[in-house]
Amino acid sequence: LQDMKNSMNREEKVEEVKGILSSGMAAEDLQALNKALAMAIELGCEDEVDVQAAKLVQKRLTSVDEARNKIQAASRSLGVKIQSKVGISAADVTPLTRALV
């Protein structure tokens, strides 16, 4: 009887995780995907199609997040150099150019 309860409870949790994954993918919410994927691993359902799709979305969102961070850092650096007495040179723009490509 306890095994049946545990099995039903697990299935409910799996369905809950799938719902979080689905809404996280739709909203492109990286934090929600990270949390739900960790839960999926704990439940042992990381091989399911929904989880695999969420991993792909997570990978894309992580790449976008990293690119945005590089652009922001290069922009801040360039902003500081623009305000200096010396100004900027072509080499100062290189990090921003690389971040945009």
Disulfide bonds with the S-S distance in Angstrom:
none
